[in-house]
């Protein structure tokens, strides 16, 4: 499951690559990944998968609804 933090990291990597950096990376907690041989198209595809995963998890999130009733008597 992806998080919004994952999305932010990939978007920064895309920005780095667009600004001319040849080696971009991402960090997830204690894990650091460098994308040395990845194309911009592959990073964009990964970003789209992450966005889709986040949207799907938000759609499937359980929602709680609380109802209150009253007989109208005081």
Rosetta blueprint (number, residue, H / E / L):
1 X L
2 X L
3 X L
4 X H
5 X H
6 X H
7 X H
8 X H
9 X H
10 X H
11 X H
12 X H
13 X H
14 X H
15 X H
16 X H
17 X H
18 X H
19 X L
20 X L
21 X L
22 X L
23 X L
24 X E
25 X E
26 X E
27 X E
28 X E
29 X L
30 X L
31 X E
32 X E
33 X E
34 X E
35 X E
36 X L
37 X L
38 X L
39 X L
40 X H
41 X H
42 X H
43 X H
44 X H
45 X H
46 X H
47 X H
48 X H
49 X H
50 X H
51 X H
52 X H
53 X H
54 X H
55 X H
56 X H
57 X H
58 X H
59 X H
60 X L
61 X L
62 X L
63 X L
64 X L
65 X L
66 X L
67 X L
68 X L
69 X L
70 X L
71 X L
72 X L
73 X L
74 X L
